[in-house]
Amino acid sequence: MQFQDTKFKELDAQGLITDKLNQIKEFETKYKACTSSIAMYKWCTDYEYRKREWQFRQGIANYALHNGHKAFQGTDKSIL
């Protein structure tokens, strides 16, 4: 599966990306930058960041699909 930046294009066409960037700017001036606001800003402005975030989520989903059941096998209760 290839990364397609369709959700960003959809949101940008509706003007929601600009709105979110303004919200982030207001938040950071009122409070200060935090990891969540930095991540949201990067997601809104950096194609490579969105691509890496998508790849990370795909990796988690693939792991869960193929190895998630192993957590429930055996008698080791330390992970539950």
N, C-alpha and C positions, 0 to 999 in steps of 0.2 A: 504494500500500500504506500502510495506517495503522499507527501504533505501537500495539501491544497489550502491556500489561505482564503477560503471562501467566506468564513464567518467574519473575518476582519473586513473584507470588502463589503459585505452586507451591512455591517454596523457603520462603516465609514460612509456608505451611501446615504444612510439615514441621519448622519450627523452626530451619531452617538459617541464616536471616538473623540471628537472635539469637546463634547460635553463632559466626557470622563476626564480628559486632560485638564479642563477647567476645574472640575471637582478636586482632582489631585492637587492642583496648584493652590486652591483655597485651603484644603486640608493641611498642606505642608506649611503654608504661611501662618495658619491659625495655631497649629501644634508644632510638629516638626516631622521631617522625613522618617519613615519607619520602613521595615523590610516589605511590608504589604504595599505601601504607596510606591516604593521604588520598583517593585515587581510589576505593579499595574502600569506605571509609566513606561517601563521597558516593553511590556506587552503591547502597549498602544503605539510605540514608536519604532520598534526594532523587529524587522522581519525574521532575522536569524534567531532572536529570542523566542518568538512564537514557534518557529520550527523546532528548536531544541526542546521547548516545553511540550510540544506535540509528541516528539520522539520519546521523551521521558514517560508520558502517559501511555503511549503504545507499549513501551517496555514493561511497565507495571501490569498492564492488561494481559500481555502475553505470558508473563510470569504467573499471574493468577490463573490463567487458563490452563497452563500445563503443570504447575507445581503447587497451586493453592490447596489441593486436596491432601497433600502430604502433611499439612499441619494437623490434620485430624486422624492420622494413622499412628498406631503404636501407643505406648503407655506413657510417654513423656508428656507431663501436664505443665511443664515450665513455660510453654509458649502460649498457653490459654489463659 
